[in-house]
Amino acid sequence: RSIAERAKTLRVSMLDAPVTGNPKVASEGKLGIMVGGPRETFDACLPIFEKLGVKVIYVGGNGMGTTLKLVNNLIMGVAIEAVAEALVLATKAGIDPRKVIEITSVGGARTGAMETRGPRMIKREFSPHFSANNMHKDLSMALKLAEECGVSLPATSISREILRAAKSQGKGELDSCVVLTVLEAMANTVVKLKD
């Protein structure tokens, strides 16, 4: 919003248009794009956005695209935390974690976090797609926005604290699904495949 205000004084129209999707999705032109700014500027740029993404959502004035991106990342951050908790609990209870992924591929517990991060957690693949540092930053920003709006976000607060623990252990540059290791230490177990 601040950048948009400065641009406006120079008679420049600006859009904020964060995206959702990984590099492969981007290369295929299948991003989700959340756009904030003047409607007439959005309408003029829509053909470009449609080349880049399959879902283009106009949210409102400047800053609203970025705000929706924060909300989107809040969901992902909490979902990754929930996936890690489920895999740790299943392992501790004697269930092969692959069974959790299998059963959650159908029904109400199905999530993108389980589909994308669950297998990576089991295989201990923590190379960054979206780092713990970045997720911590976004959840912190979401909590700041919630404070401004008078909204309580208890699950987000807990997810951020687990991310903070991962960062304090020197794992901030790893993928945010590295929260699994924090929860494993708390449960004195390691998520692994059953024979």
C-alpha positions in Angstrom: 0.0 0.0 0.0 2.9 2.3 0.8 4.5 1.7 -2.6 1.2 2.2 -4.3 0.8 5.6 -2.6 4.2 6.7 -3.7 3.6 5.5 -7.3 0.3 7.4 -7.3 2.1 10.7 -6.6 4.1 10.0 -9.7 0.9 9.2 -11.6 1.9 5.6 -11.9 -0.8 2.9 -11.4 0.5 -0.2 -9.5 -0.9 -3.7 -8.9 0.3 -6.1 -6.3 0.0 -9.6 -7.7 1.6 -12.4 -5.7 1.3 -15.9 -7.0 0.8 -19.4 -5.6 2.4 -22.4 -7.2 5.8 -23.9 -7.6 8.3 -23.3 -10.5 6.9 -26.2 -12.5 3.4 -24.8 -12.2 4.8 -21.4 -13.2 6.5 -22.8 -16.3 3.2 -24.4 -17.4 1.3 -21.1 -17.0 -0.9 -22.6 -14.2 -0.2 -20.2 -11.3 -2.9 -18.8 -9.0 -2.6 -15.0 -9.0 -4.1 -12.7 -6.4 -4.4 -9.1 -7.6 -4.9 -5.9 -5.7 -5.0 -2.4 -7.2 -7.1 -0.1 -9.4 -9.7 -2.1 -11.3 -9.0 -0.4 -14.6 -5.3 -1.3 -14.3 -6.3 -4.9 -13.5 -8.6 -5.0 -16.5 -5.9 -3.8 -18.8 -3.4 -6.4 -17.4 -5.8 -9.3 -17.3 -4.7 -10.8 -20.7 -1.1 -11.0 -19.3 -2.3 -12.6 -16.1 -4.3 -15.1 -18.0 -1.2 -16.2 -19.8 0.6 -16.8 -16.5 -2.2 -18.4 -14.4 -5.3 -20.6 -14.5 -6.8 -18.8 -11.5 -6.7 -15.0 -11.5 -8.6 -13.4 -8.6 -9.1 -9.6 -8.3 -9.3 -8.9 -4.6 -9.7 -5.1 -4.4 -7.5 -2.1 -3.8 -3.7 -2.1 -3.5 -2.4 -4.4 -0.8 -5.4 -6.8 -1.0 -3.6 -9.2 -3.3 -0.7 -9.4 -0.8 -3.2 -9.8 2.0 -4.9 -12.8 0.3 -1.5 -14.3 -0.2 -0.8 -14.1 3.5 -4.1 -15.8 4.2 -3.3 -18.5 1.7 0.1 -19.1 3.3 -1.5 -19.1 6.8 -3.6 -22.1 5.6 -0.5 -23.8 4.2 1.6 -23.2 7.3 -1.0 -24.6 9.7 -1.8 -27.5 7.3 1.9 -28.5 7.2 2.0 -28.4 11.0 -1.1 -30.6 11.1 0.5 -33.1 8.6 3.6 -33.3 10.7 1.6 -33.9 13.9 -0.5 -36.6 12.2 2.6 -38.4 10.9 4.4 -38.3 14.3 1.3 -39.5 16.1 0.7 -42.3 13.6 4.3 -43.4 13.9 4.3 -43.3 17.7 1.0 -45.4 17.7 2.6 -48.0 15.4 1.0 -47.1 12.1 3.1 -46.9 8.9 3.0 -43.2 7.9 2.3 -44.1 4.3 -1.1 -45.3 5.5 -1.9 -41.8 6.7 -1.1 -40.4 3.2 -3.2 -43.2 1.6 -6.3 -42.6 3.7 -6.1 -38.8 3.5 -6.0 -39.0 -0.3 -9.8 -39.3 -0.1 -12.4 -37.7 2.1 -12.5 -34.6 4.2 -8.9 -34.7 5.5 -7.5 -34.4 2.0 -5.0 -31.5 1.8 -2.4 -30.2 -0.6 0.0 -30.1 2.4 -0.4 -33.9 2.9 -0.1 -34.6 -0.8 3.0 -32.4 -1.4 4.7 -32.4 2.0 3.7 -35.7 3.5 5.8 -37.9 1.2 8.7 -35.5 1.6 8.5 -35.7 5.4 8.5 -39.5 5.3 11.5 -39.5 2.9 13.3 -36.8 5.0 13.5 -34.5 2.0 13.8 -31.1 3.5 15.3 -29.2 0.5 13.5 -25.9 0.4 10.4 -25.3 -1.7 9.2 -22.7 0.8 11.7 -22.3 3.6 10.9 -22.4 7.4 12.3 -18.8 7.5 9.8 -17.6 4.8 6.9 -19.4 6.4 7.8 -18.0 9.8 7.9 -14.5 8.3 4.5 -14.9 6.6 2.8 -16.4 9.7 4.3 -13.5 11.7 2.9 -11.0 9.2 -0.5 -12.8 9.3 -0.5 -12.5 13.1 0.3 -8.8 12.9 -2.5 -8.3 10.5 -4.8 -10.3 12.8 -3.8 -8.1 15.7 -4.7 -5.0 13.6 -8.1 -6.5 12.7 -8.9 -7.8 16.2 -8.8 -11.5 15.2 -7.5 -14.4 17.2 -5.4 -17.0 15.3 -4.5 -19.7 17.9 -3.5 -22.4 15.4 -1.3 -19.9 13.5 0.4 -18.9 16.7 1.3 -22.5 17.5 2.5 -23.2 14.0 4.7 -20.1 14.1 6.2 -21.2 17.4 7.1 -24.6 16.0 8.7 -22.9 13.0 10.6 -20.6 15.5 12.0 -23.8 17.2 13.1 -25.1 13.8 14.8 -21.8 13.1 16.5 -21.8 16.5 17.9 -25.3 15.7 19.5 -23.9 12.5 16.9 -25.3 10.1 15.4 -22.1 8.9 16.8 -22.5 5.3 15.2 -25.9 5.0 11.6 -26.5 3.8 8.9 -25.5 6.2 8.0 -29.2 6.5 11.1 -29.5 8.6 8.8 -28.8 11.6 8.4 -32.6 11.5 11.8 -32.9 13.2 10.8 -30.5 16.1 7.7 -32.6 16.7 9.6 -35.8 16.5 12.0 -34.6 19.2 9.0 -33.6 21.4 7.6 -37.1 21.0 10.9 -39.0 21.2 10.2 -40.8 17.9 11.2 -40.6 14.2 8.8 -40.9 11.4 9.9 -43.8 9.2 8.6 -46.5 7.0 7.5 -49.8 8.5 9.0 -53.0 7.0 
